[in-house]
Amino acid sequence: MTTMTLDLDDTKAQAFRERARSVGREPEQLLVEFIDQLLKQPGTNIDEATDYVLAKNRELYRRLA
């Protein structure tokens, strides 16, 4: 297993922690789910998959900003 580090400012990090817990997930678990969803997109390239995930989660990202 590989460990990755993500740098977020304190405000975004706290907002993400709160949002993750509001949907019953730990922040790390929610990130893994986002990545899994991104990688499971059949027959798409990374740009298409990224666009899909960003569009699907636009409201979440707006709230975190």
Distance bins in CASP14 RR format, pairs under 12 A and 6 or more apart:
PFRMAT RR
TARGET T0000
AUTHOR 0000-0000-0000
RMODE 2
METHOD distances of the structure
MODEL  1
1 32 0 0 0 0 0 1 0 0 0 0 0
2 32 0 0 0 0 0 1 0 0 0 0 0
2 35 0 0 0 0 0 1 0 0 0 0 0
3 28 0 0 0 0 0 1 0 0 0 0 0
4 28 0 0 0 0 0 1 0 0 0 0 0
4 31 0 0 0 0 1 0 0 0 0 0 0
4 32 0 0 0 0 0 1 0 0 0 0 0
4 35 0 0 0 0 1 0 0 0 0 0 0
5 28 0 0 0 0 0 1 0 0 0 0 0
5 31 0 0 0 0 0 1 0 0 0 0 0
6 12 0 0 0 0 1 0 0 0 0 0 0
6 13 0 0 0 0 1 0 0 0 0 0 0
6 16 0 0 0 0 1 0 0 0 0 0 0
6 27 0 0 0 0 1 0 0 0 0 0 0
6 28 0 0 0 0 1 0 0 0 0 0 0
6 31 1 0 0 1 0 0 0 0 0 0 0
6 32 0 0 0 0 0 1 0 0 0 0 0
6 34 0 0 0 0 0 1 0 0 0 0 0
6 35 0 0 0 0 0 1 0 0 0 0 0
7 13 0 0 0 0 1 0 0 0 0 0 0
8 14 0 0 0 0 1 0 0 0 0 0 0
8 15 0 0 0 0 1 0 0 0 0 0 0
8 16 1 0 0 1 0 0 0 0 0 0 0
8 17 0 0 0 0 1 0 0 0 0 0 0
8 27 0 0 0 0 1 0 0 0 0 0 0
8 31 0 0 0 0 0 1 0 0 0 0 0
8 64 0 0 0 0 1 0 0 0 0 0 0
8 65 0 0 0 0 0 1 0 0 0 0 0
9 15 0 0 0 0 1 0 0 0 0 0 0
9 16 0 0 0 0 0 1 0 0 0 0 0
9 64 0 0 0 0 0 1 0 0 0 0 0
9 65 0 0 0 0 0 1 0 0 0 0 0
10 16 0 0 0 0 0 1 0 0 0 0 0
10 17 0 0 0 0 0 1 0 0 0 0 0
11 17 0 0 0 0 0 1 0 0 0 0 0
11 18 0 0 0 0 0 1 0 0 0 0 0
11 64 0 0 0 0 1 0 0 0 0 0 0
11 65 0 0 0 0 1 0 0 0 0 0 0
12 18 0 0 0 0 0 1 0 0 0 0 0
12 19 0 0 0 0 0 1 0 0 0 0 0
12 27 0 0 0 0 0 1 0 0 0 0 0
12 61 0 0 0 0 0 1 0 0 0 0 0
12 63 0 0 0 0 0 1 0 0 0 0 0
12 64 1 0 1 0 0 0 0 0 0 0 0
12 65 1 0 0 1 0 0 0 0 0 0 0
13 19 0 0 0 0 0 1 0 0 0 0 0
13 20 0 0 0 0 0 1 0 0 0 0 0
13 27 0 0 0 0 1 0 0 0 0 0 0
13 28 0 0 0 0 0 1 0 0 0 0 0
13 31 0 0 0 0 0 1 0 0 0 0 0
13 64 0 0 0 0 1 0 0 0 0 0 0
14 20 0 0 0 0 0 1 0 0 0 0 0
14 21 0 0 0 0 0 1 0 0 0 0 0
14 27 0 0 0 0 0 1 0 0 0 0 0
14 64 0 0 0 0 1 0 0 0 0 0 0
15 21 0 0 0 0 0 1 0 0 0 0 0
15 22 0 0 0 0 0 1 0 0 0 0 0
15 27 0 0 0 0 0 1 0 0 0 0 0
15 60 0 0 0 0 1 0 0 0 0 0 0
15 61 0 0 0 0 0 1 0 0 0 0 0
15 62 0 0 0 0 0 1 0 0 0 0 0
15 63 1 0 0 1 0 0 0 0 0 0 0
15 64 1 0 1 0 0 0 0 0 0 0 0
15 65 0 0 0 0 1 0 0 0 0 0 0
16 22 0 0 0 0 0 1 0 0 0 0 0
16 23 0 0 0 0 0 1 0 0 0 0 0
16 25 0 0 0 0 0 1 0 0 0 0 0
16 26 0 0 0 0 0 1 0 0 0 0 0
16 27 1 0 1 0 0 0 0 0 0 0 0
16 28 0 0 0 0 0 1 0 0 0 0 0
16 29 0 0 0 0 0 1 0 0 0 0 0
16 30 1 0 0 1 0 0 0 0 0 0 0
16 31 0 0 0 0 1 0 0 0 0 0 0
16 34 0 0 0 0 0 1 0 0 0 0 0
16 57 0 0 0 0 0 1 0 0 0 0 0
16 60 0 0 0 0 1 0 0 0 0 0 0
16 61 0 0 0 0 1 0 0 0 0 0 0
16 63 0 0 0 0 1 0 0 0 0 0 0
16 64 1 0 1 0 0 0 0 0 0 0 0
16 65 0 0 0 0 0 1 0 0 0 0 0
17 23 0 0 0 0 0 1 0 0 0 0 0
17 24 0 0 0 0 0 1 0 0 0 0 0
17 25 0 0 0 0 0 1 0 0 0 0 0
17 26 0 0 0 0 1 0 0 0 0 0 0
17 27 1 0 1 0 0 0 0 0 0 0 0
17 28 0 0 0 0 1 0 0 0 0 0 0
17 29 0 0 0 0 0 1 0 0 0 0 0
17 30 0 0 0 0 1 0 0 0 0 0 0
17 31 0 0 0 0 0 1 0 0 0 0 0
17 64 0 0 0 0 0 1 0 0 0 0 0
18 24 0 0 0 0 0 1 0 0 0 0 0
18 25 0 0 0 0 0 1 0 0 0 0 0
18 26 0 0 0 0 0 1 0 0 0 0 0
18 27 0 0 0 0 1 0 0 0 0 0 0
18 30 0 0 0 0 0 1 0 0 0 0 0
18 60 0 0 0 0 0 1 0 0 0 0 0
18 63 0 0 0 0 1 0 0 0 0 0 0
18 64 0 0 0 0 1 0 0 0 0 0 0
19 25 0 0 0 0 1 0 0 0 0 0 0
19 26 0 0 0 0 0 1 0 0 0 0 0
19 27 0 0 0 0 1 0 0 0 0 0 0
19 30 1 0 0 1 0 0 0 0 0 0 0
19 31 0 0 0 0 0 1 0 0 0 0 0
19 34 0 0 0 0 0 1 0 0 0 0 0
19 57 0 0 0 0 0 1 0 0 0 0 0
19 59 0 0 0 0 0 1 0 0 0 0 0
19 60 1 0 0 1 0 0 0 0 0 0 0
19 61 0 0 0 0 1 0 0 0 0 0 0
19 62 0 0 0 0 0 1 0 0 0 0 0
19 63 1 0 0 1 0 0 0 0 0 0 0
19 64 1 0 0 1 0 0 0 0 0 0 0
19 65 0 0 0 0 0 1 0 0 0 0 0
20 26 1 0 0 1 0 0 0 0 0 0 0
20 27 1 0 1 0 0 0 0 0 0 0 0
20 28 0 0 0 0 1 0 0 0 0 0 0
20 29 1 0 0 1 0 0 0 0 0 0 0
20 30 1 0 1 0 0 0 0 0 0 0 0
20 31 0 0 0 0 1 0 0 0 0 0 0
20 32 0 0 0 0 0 1 0 0 0 0 0
20 33 0 0 0 0 1 0 0 0 0 0 0
20 34 0 0 0 0 0 1 0 0 0 0 0
20 60 0 0 0 0 1 0 0 0 0 0 0
20 63 0 0 0 0 0 1 0 0 0 0 0
20 64 0 0 0 0 1 0 0 0 0 0 0
21 27 1 0 0 1 0 0 0 0 0 0 0
21 28 0 0 0 0 0 1 0 0 0 0 0
21 29 0 0 0 0 0 1 0 0 0 0 0
21 30 0 0 0 0 1 0 0 0 0 0 0
22 30 0 0 0 0 0 1 0 0 0 0 0
22 60 0 0 0 0 0 1 0 0 0 0 0
22 63 0 0 0 0 1 0 0 0 0 0 0
22 64 0 0 0 0 0 1 0 0 0 0 0
23 29 0 0 0 0 1 0 0 0 0 0 0
23 30 1 0 0 1 0 0 0 0 0 0 0
23 33 0 0 0 0 1 0 0 0 0 0 0
23 34 0 0 0 0 0 1 0 0 0 0 0
23 57 0 0 0 0 0 1 0 0 0 0 0
23 60 0 0 0 0 1 0 0 0 0 0 0
23 63 0 0 0 0 0 1 0 0 0 0 0
24 30 0 0 0 0 1 0 0 0 0 0 0
24 33 0 0 0 0 0 1 0 0 0 0 0
25 31 0 0 0 0 1 0 0 0 0 0 0
25 32 0 0 0 0 1 0 0 0 0 0 0
25 33 1 0 0 1 0 0 0 0 0 0 0
25 34 0 0 0 0 0 1 0 0 0 0 0
25 60 0 0 0 0 0 1 0 0 0 0 0
26 32 0 0 0 0 1 0 0 0 0 0 0
26 33 0 0 0 0 0 1 0 0 0 0 0
27 33 0 0 0 0 0 1 0 0 0 0 0
27 34 0 0 0 0 0 1 0 0 0 0 0
27 64 0 0 0 0 0 1 0 0 0 0 0
28 34 0 0 0 0 0 1 0 0 0 0 0
28 35 0 0 0 0 0 1 0 0 0 0 0
29 35 0 0 0 0 0 1 0 0 0 0 0
29 36 0 0 0 0 0 1 0 0 0 0 0
30 36 0 0 0 0 0 1 0 0 0 0 0
30 37 0 0 0 0 0 1 0 0 0 0 0
30 57 0 0 0 0 0 1 0 0 0 0 0
30 60 0 0 0 0 1 0 0 0 0 0 0
30 64 0 0 0 0 0 1 0 0 0 0 0
31 37 0 0 0 0 0 1 0 0 0 0 0
31 38 0 0 0 0 0 1 0 0 0 0 0
31 53 0 0 0 0 0 1 0 0 0 0 0
31 57 0 0 0 0 0 1 0 0 0 0 0
31 60 0 0 0 0 0 1 0 0 0 0 0
32 38 0 0 0 0 0 1 0 0 0 0 0
32 39 0 0 0 0 0 1 0 0 0 0 0
33 39 0 0 0 0 0 1 0 0 0 0 0
33 40 0 0 0 0 0 1 0 0 0 0 0
33 53 0 0 0 0 0 1 0 0 0 0 0
33 56 0 0 0 0 0 1 0 0 0 0 0
33 57 0 0 0 0 0 1 0 0 0 0 0
33 60 0 0 0 0 0 1 0 0 0 0 0
34 40 0 0 0 0 0 1 0 0 0 0 0
34 41 0 0 0 0 0 1 0 0 0 0 0
34 49 0 0 0 0 0 1 0 0 0 0 0
34 50 0 0 0 0 0 1 0 0 0 0 0
34 52 0 0 0 0 0 1 0 0 0 0 0
34 53 1 0 0 1 0 0 0 0 0 0 0
34 54 0 0 0 0 0 1 0 0 0 0 0
34 56 0 0 0 0 1 0 0 0 0 0 0
34 57 1 0 0 1 0 0 0 0 0 0 0
34 60 0 0 0 0 1 0 0 0 0 0 0
34 61 0 0 0 0 0 1 0 0 0 0 0
35 41 0 0 0 0 0 1 0 0 0 0 0
35 46 0 0 0 0 0 1 0 0 0 0 0
35 49 0 0 0 0 0 1 0 0 0 0 0
35 50 0 0 0 0 0 1 0 0 0 0 0
35 53 0 0 0 0 1 0 0 0 0 0 0
36 49 0 0 0 0 0 1 0 0 0 0 0
36 53 0 0 0 0 0 1 0 0 0 0 0
37 44 0 0 0 0 0 1 0 0 0 0 0
37 49 0 0 0 0 1 0 0 0 0 0 0
37 50 0 0 0 0 0 1 0 0 0 0 0
37 52 0 0 0 0 1 0 0 0 0 0 0
37 53 1 0 0 1 0 0 0 0 0 0 0
37 54 0 0 0 0 0 1 0 0 0 0 0
37 56 0 0 0 0 1 0 0 0 0 0 0
37 57 0 0 0 0 1 0 0 0 0 0 0
38 44 0 0 0 0 1 0 0 0 0 0 0
38 45 0 0 0 0 0 1 0 0 0 0 0
38 46 0 0 0 0 1 0 0 0 0 0 0
38 47 0 0 0 0 0 1 0 0 0 0 0
38 48 0 0 0 0 0 1 0 0 0 0 0
38 49 1 0 1 0 0 0 0 0 0 0 0
38 50 1 0 0 1 0 0 0 0 0 0 0
38 51 0 0 0 0 0 1 0 0 0 0 0
38 52 1 0 0 1 0 0 0 0 0 0 0
38 53 1 0 1 0 0 0 0 0 0 0 0
38 54 0 0 0 0 1 0 0 0 0 0 0
38 56 0 0 0 0 0 1 0 0 0 0 0
38 57 0 0 0 0 0 1 0 0 0 0 0
39 45 0 0 0 0 0 1 0 0 0 0 0
39 46 0 0 0 0 1 0 0 0 0 0 0
39 49 1 0 0 1 0 0 0 0 0 0 0
39 50 0 0 0 0 0 1 0 0 0 0 0
39 52 0 0 0 0 0 1 0 0 0 0 0
39 53 0 0 0 0 1 0 0 0 0 0 0
40 49 0 0 0 0 1 0 0 0 0 0 0
40 52 0 0 0 0 0 1 0 0 0 0 0
40 53 0 0 0 0 0 1 0 0 0 0 0
41 47 0 0 0 0 0 1 0 0 0 0 0
41 48 1 0 0 1 0 0 0 0 0 0 0
41 49 1 0 1 0 0 0 0 0 0 0 0
41 50 0 0 0 0 1 0 0 0 0 0 0
41 51 0 0 0 0 1 0 0 0 0 0 0
41 52 1 0 0 1 0 0 0 0 0 0 0
41 53 0 0 0 0 1 0 0 0 0 0 0
41 56 0 0 0 0 0 1 0 0 0 0 0
42 48 0 0 0 0 0 1 0 0 0 0 0
42 49 0 0 0 0 1 0 0 0 0 0 0
42 52 0 0 0 0 0 1 0 0 0 0 0
43 49 0 0 0 0 1 0 0 0 0 0 0
43 52 0 0 0 0 0 1 0 0 0 0 0
44 50 0 0 0 0 1 0 0 0 0 0 0
44 51 0 0 0 0 1 0 0 0 0 0 0
44 52 1 0 0 1 0 0 0 0 0 0 0
44 53 0 0 0 0 0 1 0 0 0 0 0
45 51 0 0 0 0 1 0 0 0 0 0 0
45 52 0 0 0 0 0 1 0 0 0 0 0
46 52 0 0 0 0 0 1 0 0 0 0 0
46 53 0 0 0 0 0 1 0 0 0 0 0
47 53 0 0 0 0 0 1 0 0 0 0 0
47 54 0 0 0 0 0 1 0 0 0 0 0
48 54 0 0 0 0 0 1 0 0 0 0 0
48 55 0 0 0 0 0 1 0 0 0 0 0
49 55 0 0 0 0 0 1 0 0 0 0 0
49 56 0 0 0 0 0 1 0 0 0 0 0
50 56 0 0 0 0 0 1 0 0 0 0 0
50 57 0 0 0 0 0 1 0 0 0 0 0
51 57 0 0 0 0 0 1 0 0 0 0 0
51 58 0 0 0 0 0 1 0 0 0 0 0
52 58 0 0 0 0 0 1 0 0 0 0 0
53 60 0 0 0 0 0 1 0 0 0 0 0
53 61 0 0 0 0 1 0 0 0 0 0 0
54 60 0 0 0 0 0 1 0 0 0 0 0
54 61 1 0 0 1 0 0 0 0 0 0 0
54 62 0 0 0 0 0 1 0 0 0 0 0
55 61 0 0 0 0 0 1 0 0 0 0 0
55 62 0 0 0 0 0 1 0 0 0 0 0
57 63 0 0 0 0 0 1 0 0 0 0 0
57 64 0 0 0 0 1 0 0 0 0 0 0
58 64 0 0 0 0 0 1 0 0 0 0 0
58 65 0 0 0 0 0 1 0 0 0 0 0
59 65 0 0 0 0 0 1 0 0 0 0 0
END
